[in-house]
Amino acid sequence: MKVIKLIIKVNANKSEILEYDEQKQAYRVNVKAAPEKGKANNEVVKIFRKKYKVPVEIISGFTSKEKLL
Protein backbone atom coordinates (compact mmCIF):
# COMPACT_ATOMS: atom_id res chain seq x y z
CA MET A 1 0.00 0.00 0.00
CA LYS A 2 1.38 3.38 -1.01
CA VAL A 3 0.79 6.42 1.24
CA ILE A 4 0.39 9.85 -0.33
CA LYS A 5 0.56 13.12 1.59
CA LEU A 6 -1.88 15.85 0.56
CA ILE A 7 -2.40 19.51 1.37
CA ILE A 8 -6.04 20.43 0.82
CA LYS A 9 -7.54 23.82 0.00
CA VAL A 10 -11.32 23.79 0.48
CA ASN A 11 -13.98 26.06 -1.04
CA ALA A 12 -11.95 26.36 -4.27
CA ASN A 13 -13.47 27.28 -7.62
CA LYS A 14 -12.65 23.86 -9.06
CA SER A 15 -11.79 20.43 -7.65
CA GLU A 16 -8.40 19.39 -9.02
CA ILE A 17 -5.01 17.94 -8.21
CA LEU A 18 -2.38 20.65 -8.53
CA GLU A 19 1.41 20.38 -8.36
CA TYR A 20 3.67 18.36 -6.08
CA ASP A 21 5.18 20.56 -3.35
CA GLU A 22 8.82 19.45 -3.04
CA GLN A 23 9.36 21.41 0.18
CA LYS A 24 6.43 19.78 2.04
CA GLN A 25 6.68 16.54 0.06
CA ALA A 26 2.95 16.57 -0.61
CA TYR A 27 0.50 17.04 -3.44
CA ARG A 28 -1.59 20.22 -3.37
CA VAL A 29 -5.28 19.60 -4.02
CA ASN A 30 -8.11 22.10 -4.48
CA VAL A 31 -11.56 20.94 -3.42
CA LYS A 32 -14.77 22.73 -4.29
CA ALA A 33 -16.67 21.24 -1.33
CA ALA A 34 -16.95 22.90 2.07
CA PRO A 35 -15.17 21.38 5.08
CA GLU A 36 -18.35 20.30 6.82
CA LYS A 37 -19.78 16.86 7.56
CA GLY A 38 -16.98 15.15 5.63
CA LYS A 39 -17.93 16.70 2.28
CA ALA A 40 -14.39 17.84 1.48
CA ASN A 41 -12.93 14.46 2.51
CA ASN A 42 -15.41 12.65 0.26
CA GLU A 43 -14.47 14.96 -2.62
CA VAL A 44 -10.75 14.22 -2.13
CA VAL A 45 -11.37 10.47 -2.24
CA LYS A 46 -13.61 10.88 -5.31
CA ILE A 47 -10.96 12.89 -7.19
CA PHE A 48 -8.23 10.30 -6.60
CA ARG A 49 -10.47 7.30 -7.34
CA LYS A 50 -11.56 8.86 -10.62
CA LYS A 51 -8.04 9.85 -11.72
CA TYR A 52 -6.14 6.69 -10.72
CA LYS A 53 -8.98 4.11 -10.83
CA VAL A 54 -7.84 2.41 -7.62
CA PRO A 55 -9.45 2.08 -4.17
CA VAL A 56 -8.52 5.08 -2.01
CA GLU A 57 -9.15 5.95 1.62
CA ILE A 58 -8.02 8.65 4.00
CA ILE A 59 -5.68 7.20 6.63
CA SER A 60 -5.22 10.31 8.77
CA GLY A 61 -6.05 14.00 8.78
CA PHE A 62 -9.84 13.75 8.77
CA THR A 63 -10.17 17.21 10.35
CA SER A 64 -6.96 18.73 9.02
CA LYS A 65 -5.91 20.31 5.73
CA GLU A 66 -2.96 17.89 5.64
CA LYS A 67 -4.08 14.33 4.93
CA LEU A 68 -2.59 10.92 4.22
CA LEU A 69 -4.23 8.71 1.59
C-alpha positions in Angstrom: 0.0 0.0 0.0 1.4 3.4 -1.0 0.8 6.4 1.2 0.4 9.9 -0.3 0.6 13.1 1.6 -1.9 15.9 0.6 -2.4 19.5 1.4 -6.0 20.4 0.8 -7.5 23.8 0.0 -11.3 23.8 0.5 -14.0 26.1 -1.0 -11.9 26.4 -4.3 -13.5 27.3 -7.6 -12.6 23.9 -9.1 -11.8 20.4 -7.6 -8.4 19.4 -9.0 -5.0 17.9 -8.2 -2.4 20.7 -8.5 1.4 20.4 -8.4 3.7 18.4 -6.1 5.2 20.6 -3.4 8.8 19.4 -3.0 9.4 21.4 0.2 6.4 19.8 2.0 6.7 16.5 0.1 3.0 16.6 -0.6 0.5 17.0 -3.4 -1.6 20.2 -3.4 -5.3 19.6 -4.0 -8.1 22.1 -4.5 -11.6 20.9 -3.4 -14.8 22.7 -4.3 -16.7 21.2 -1.3 -17.0 22.9 2.1 -15.2 21.4 5.1 -18.4 20.3 6.8 -19.8 16.9 7.6 -17.0 15.1 5.6 -17.9 16.7 2.3 -14.4 17.8 1.5 -12.9 14.5 2.5 -15.4 12.7 0.3 -14.5 15.0 -2.6 -10.8 14.2 -2.1 -11.4 10.5 -2.2 -13.6 10.9 -5.3 -11.0 12.9 -7.2 -8.2 10.3 -6.6 -10.5 7.3 -7.3 -11.6 8.9 -10.6 -8.0 9.8 -11.7 -6.1 6.7 -10.7 -9.0 4.1 -10.8 -7.8 2.4 -7.6 -9.5 2.1 -4.2 -8.5 5.1 -2.0 -9.2 6.0 1.6 -8.0 8.7 4.0 -5.7 7.2 6.6 -5.2 10.3 8.8 -6.1 14.0 8.8 -9.8 13.7 8.8 -10.2 17.2 10.4 -7.0 18.7 9.0 -5.9 20.3 5.7 -3.0 17.9 5.6 -4.1 14.3 4.9 -2.6 10.9 4.2 -4.2 8.7 1.6 
